[in-house]
Each structure stands twice: as structure tokens, then as C-alpha cells.
Amino acid sequence: MNTLDFSPLFRTAIGFDRLARQLETARSAGEAQGYPPYNIEKTAEDSYVLTMAVAGFGPGDIDVVAQDNVLTVAGRAPQAPETGRFLHRGIAGRAFERRFVLADHIVVEGATLENGLLQLALKRVVPDALKPRQIPVQAGRPQPQPQITANEQDAQARAA
């Protein structure tokens, strides 16, 4: 028995549907085929390069889509004219689709195709609101800042 049913865990939880999708994607990833082969390289603290061997595919044959923390790379097999008879056909020219689950705040910066290798540059971009902030320490008691309403801000902006 290789399947696990997580549905009882999600009956009383709200907002964890993304976690369920990630678990399902991870489970089905083990069943996926090994074509095309790929490497994932960490090039810096927050930078990665995904390299896929896609011999025989051109830039117009490959689609790269990043959506909902899933990177999908799909290739449509180019239609080559059958001019001769093959004695051996070892270069795969079949269509493919590979999915990669991305961590939060990972963005695809660009893609290049050169010498049969598709390279995708990935980078972790953490929003400023989630980065640690340094709070200055001052002597004395903290002075409360007056609260400004949206109407007062609009009035100040028009006066300026």
C-alpha cells in the first residue's frame, strides 16, 4: 500500500489546501518518468540554476510556466521530416512535461537554451515586509506616535 489518505487531517483545517496539493505533487513526483534529465545547482545563497537536457528542441518548442509555486517545463516534439531509415534512434524526440515545486518567494528570472541545454535562473526574493527589521533603541520612555487617519493623510497630501 503506497497511498496515504490525508483527507481526515484537512476536514477541520481551513486554508491548508495548498499543503494538500504539495503533498499530492510530492507523492506523484516519485511516479514520474526520468525524461528529460536535469540538474539543480545552488549558485549563491539565494540563487539556483535548473539545467535540463532538451536535445532536439528549439526555443519555440518549449513552454516554461510558473504558477502557484509550481514550475512547469513542457516541450512539444518538433516535427522532423522522415528522410531516411534509422538503424538506431537513441535521441529522444518525444513530448515531455516536468513539474517542480518551488519554495515560497522563489521567482524565475530567465531562461536560456544553448547547445541543447535549457537553463532556468531561479532566485529567492523575500519581500521587505518579511525581512527582519532593526529597531533602534532610545533612552527614556517611548513617545506614542499620533495616529493619522486616511482622511487626514489625504488633506496633508493636498496641502503639500
CYANA upper distance limits for C-alpha pairs under 8 A (distance plus 0.5 A):
  6 PHE  CA     10 PHE  CA      7.41
  6 PHE  CA     20 ALA  CA      8.19
  7 SER  CA     11 ARG  CA      6.88
  8 PRO  CA     12 THR  CA      8.36
  9 LEU  CA     13 ALA  CA      7.57
 10 PHE  CA     14 ILE  CA      7.90
 10 PHE  CA     16 PHE  CA      7.59
 10 PHE  CA     17 ASP  CA      8.28
 10 PHE  CA     20 ALA  CA      8.49
 16 PHE  CA     20 ALA  CA      7.11
 17 ASP  CA     21 ARG  CA      6.82
 18 ARG  CA     22 GLN  CA      6.73
 19 LEU  CA     23 LEU  CA      6.71
 20 ALA  CA     24 GLU  CA      6.71
 21 ARG  CA     25 THR  CA      6.54
 22 GLN  CA     26 ALA  CA      6.54
 22 GLN  CA    101 VAL  CA      7.97
 23 LEU  CA     27 ARG  CA      6.63
 24 GLU  CA     28 SER  CA      6.68
 25 THR  CA     29 ALA  CA      6.46
 25 THR  CA    101 VAL  CA      8.31
 26 ALA  CA     30 GLY  CA      7.58
 27 ARG  CA     31 GLU  CA      8.13
 28 SER  CA     32 ALA  CA      7.20
 35 TYR  CA     96 PHE  CA      7.61
 36 PRO  CA     52 MET  CA      7.04
 36 PRO  CA     53 ALA  CA      6.52
 36 PRO  CA     54 VAL  CA      6.99
 36 PRO  CA     96 PHE  CA      7.82
 37 PRO  CA     52 MET  CA      6.41
 37 PRO  CA     53 ALA  CA      6.28
 38 TYR  CA     50 LEU  CA      7.53
 38 TYR  CA     51 THR  CA      5.92
 38 TYR  CA     52 MET  CA      4.73
 38 TYR  CA     53 ALA  CA      6.73
 39 ASN  CA     50 LEU  CA      6.30
 39 ASN  CA     51 THR  CA      5.64
 39 ASN  CA     52 MET  CA      7.05
 40 ILE  CA     48 TYR  CA      7.47
 40 ILE  CA     49 VAL  CA      6.34
 40 ILE  CA     50 LEU  CA      5.10
 40 ILE  CA     51 THR  CA      6.94
 41 GLU  CA     48 TYR  CA      6.02
 41 GLU  CA     49 VAL  CA      5.66
 41 GLU  CA     50 LEU  CA      6.93
 42 LYS  CA     46 ASP  CA      8.39
 42 LYS  CA     47 SER  CA      6.57
 42 LYS  CA     48 TYR  CA      4.93
 42 LYS  CA     49 VAL  CA      7.00
 43 THR  CA     47 SER  CA      6.01
 43 THR  CA     48 TYR  CA      5.85
 43 THR  CA     49 VAL  CA      7.38
 44 ALA  CA     48 TYR  CA      7.50
 46 ASP  CA    123 LYS  CA      6.12
 46 ASP  CA    124 ARG  CA      5.62
 46 ASP  CA    125 VAL  CA      8.31
 47 SER  CA    121 ALA  CA      7.95
 47 SER  CA    122 LEU  CA      6.27
 47 SER  CA    123 LYS  CA      4.91
 47 SER  CA    124 ARG  CA      6.97
 48 TYR  CA    121 ALA  CA      6.59
 48 TYR  CA    122 LEU  CA      5.48
 48 TYR  CA    123 LYS  CA      6.65
 49 VAL  CA    119 GLN  CA      7.00
 49 VAL  CA    120 LEU  CA      6.08
 49 VAL  CA    121 ALA  CA      5.28
 49 VAL  CA    122 LEU  CA      6.44
 50 LEU  CA    118 LEU  CA      8.47
 50 LEU  CA    119 GLN  CA      6.10
 50 LEU  CA    120 LEU  CA      5.55
 50 LEU  CA    121 ALA  CA      7.15
 50 LEU  CA    122 LEU  CA      8.05
 51 THR  CA    117 LEU  CA      6.89
 51 THR  CA    118 LEU  CA      6.04
 51 THR  CA    119 GLN  CA      4.94
 51 THR  CA    120 LEU  CA      6.95
 52 MET  CA    117 LEU  CA      6.10
 52 MET  CA    118 LEU  CA      5.57
 52 MET  CA    119 GLN  CA      7.01
 53 ALA  CA    116 GLY  CA      6.50
 53 ALA  CA    117 LEU  CA      5.26
 53 ALA  CA    118 LEU  CA      6.93
 54 VAL  CA    116 GLY  CA      5.75
 54 VAL  CA    117 LEU  CA      6.27
 54 VAL  CA    118 LEU  CA      7.07
 55 ALA  CA     91 ILE  CA      8.07
 55 ALA  CA     92 ALA  CA      8.46
 55 ALA  CA     93 GLY  CA      8.48
 55 ALA  CA    115 ASN  CA      8.18
 55 ALA  CA    116 GLY  CA      4.79
 55 ALA  CA    117 LEU  CA      7.51
 56 GLY  CA     78 PRO  CA      8.16
 56 GLY  CA     91 ILE  CA      8.49
 56 GLY  CA     93 GLY  CA      7.10
 56 GLY  CA    116 GLY  CA      7.22
 57 PHE  CA     61 ASP  CA      6.32
 57 PHE  CA     62 ILE  CA      7.64
 57 PHE  CA     75 GLY  CA      7.89
 57 PHE  CA     76 ARG  CA      8.49
 57 PHE  CA     77 ALA  CA      7.64
 57 PHE  CA     78 PRO  CA      7.11
 57 PHE  CA     93 GLY  CA      8.35
 57 PHE  CA    116 GLY  CA      7.68
 58 GLY  CA     62 ILE  CA      7.44
 58 GLY  CA    113 LEU  CA      8.12
 59 PRO  CA    113 LEU  CA      7.12
 61 ASP  CA     75 GLY  CA      6.05
 61 ASP  CA     76 ARG  CA      5.73
 61 ASP  CA     77 ALA  CA      7.43
 61 ASP  CA     78 PRO  CA      7.16
 62 ILE  CA     73 VAL  CA      7.61
 62 ILE  CA     74 ALA  CA      6.20
 62 ILE  CA     75 GLY  CA      4.87
 62 ILE  CA     76 ARG  CA      6.96
 63 ASP  CA     72 THR  CA      8.40
 63 ASP  CA     73 VAL  CA      6.29
 63 ASP  CA     74 ALA  CA      5.69
 63 ASP  CA     75 GLY  CA      6.78
 64 VAL  CA     71 LEU  CA      7.76
 64 VAL  CA     72 THR  CA      6.29
 64 VAL  CA     73 VAL  CA      5.13
 64 VAL  CA     74 ALA  CA      7.04
 65 VAL  CA     71 LEU  CA      6.31
 65 VAL  CA     72 THR  CA      5.69
 65 VAL  CA     73 VAL  CA      7.07
 66 ALA  CA     70 VAL  CA      6.19
 66 ALA  CA     71 LEU  CA      4.88
 66 ALA  CA     72 THR  CA      6.77
 66 ALA  CA    108 VAL  CA      7.93
 67 GLN  CA     71 LEU  CA      7.03
 69 ASN  CA    101 VAL  CA      6.44
 69 ASN  CA    102 LEU  CA      5.32
 69 ASN  CA    103 ALA  CA      7.06
 69 ASN  CA    104 ASP  CA      7.33
 69 ASN  CA    106 ILE  CA      8.29
 70 VAL  CA     99 ARG  CA      7.09
 70 VAL  CA    100 PHE  CA      6.15
 70 VAL  CA    101 VAL  CA      5.09
 70 VAL  CA    102 LEU  CA      6.06
 71 LEU  CA     99 ARG  CA      6.11
 71 LEU  CA    100 PHE  CA      5.52
 71 LEU  CA    101 VAL  CA      6.80
 71 LEU  CA    102 LEU  CA      7.21
 72 THR  CA     97 GLU  CA      7.40
 72 THR  CA     98 ARG  CA      6.24
 72 THR  CA     99 ARG  CA      5.01
 72 THR  CA    100 PHE  CA      6.96
 73 VAL  CA     97 GLU  CA      6.16
 73 VAL  CA     98 ARG  CA      5.74
 73 VAL  CA     99 ARG  CA      6.96
 74 ALA  CA     95 ALA  CA      7.98
 74 ALA  CA     96 PHE  CA      6.01
 74 ALA  CA     97 GLU  CA      4.65
 74 ALA  CA     98 ARG  CA      6.83
 75 GLY  CA     95 ALA  CA      5.82
 75 GLY  CA     96 PHE  CA      5.72
 75 GLY  CA     97 GLU  CA      6.95
 76 ARG  CA     94 ARG  CA      7.88
 76 ARG  CA     95 ALA  CA      5.24
 76 ARG  CA     96 PHE  CA      7.44
 77 ALA  CA     93 GLY  CA      6.18
 77 ALA  CA     94 ARG  CA      5.64
 77 ALA  CA     95 ALA  CA      5.23
 78 PRO  CA     93 GLY  CA      7.79
102 LEU  CA    106 ILE  CA      6.70
104 ASP  CA    124 ARG  CA      8.41
105 HIS  CA    124 ARG  CA      5.90
105 HIS  CA    125 VAL  CA      5.85
105 HIS  CA    126 VAL  CA      6.23
105 HIS  CA    127 PRO  CA      8.36
106 ILE  CA    122 LEU  CA      7.04
106 ILE  CA    123 LYS  CA      5.94
106 ILE  CA    124 ARG  CA      4.78
106 ILE  CA    125 VAL  CA      6.68
107 VAL  CA    122 LEU  CA      6.16
107 VAL  CA    123 LYS  CA      5.98
107 VAL  CA    124 ARG  CA      6.80
107 VAL  CA    125 VAL  CA      7.46
108 VAL  CA    120 LEU  CA      7.41
108 VAL  CA    121 ALA  CA      6.38
108 VAL  CA    122 LEU  CA      5.07
108 VAL  CA    123 LYS  CA      7.05
109 GLU  CA    120 LEU  CA      7.97
109 GLU  CA    121 ALA  CA      5.82
109 GLU  CA    122 LEU  CA      6.15
109 GLU  CA    123 LYS  CA      7.32
110 GLY  CA    120 LEU  CA      6.31
110 GLY  CA    121 ALA  CA      5.89
110 GLY  CA    122 LEU  CA      8.09
111 ALA  CA    118 LEU  CA      7.46
111 ALA  CA    119 GLN  CA      6.04
111 ALA  CA    120 LEU  CA      4.93
111 ALA  CA    121 ALA  CA      6.84
112 THR  CA    118 LEU  CA      6.21
112 THR  CA    119 GLN  CA      5.76
112 THR  CA    120 LEU  CA      7.16
113 LEU  CA    117 LEU  CA      6.09
113 LEU  CA    118 LEU  CA      4.92
113 LEU  CA    119 GLN  CA      6.84
114 GLU  CA    118 LEU  CA      7.15
126 VAL  CA    130 LEU  CA      7.11
126 VAL  CA    131 LYS  CA      7.32
127 PRO  CA    131 LYS  CA      7.19
138 GLN  CA    142 PRO  CA      8.39
148 ILE  CA    152 GLU  CA      6.60
148 ILE  CA    153 GLN  CA      7.13
149 THR  CA    153 GLN  CA      6.82
150 ALA  CA    154 ASP  CA      6.74
151 ASN  CA    155 ALA  CA      6.74
152 GLU  CA    156 GLN  CA      6.62
153 GLN  CA    157 ALA  CA      6.59
154 ASP  CA    158 ARG  CA      6.72
155 ALA  CA    159 ALA  CA      6.68
156 GLN  CA    160 ALA  CA      6.75
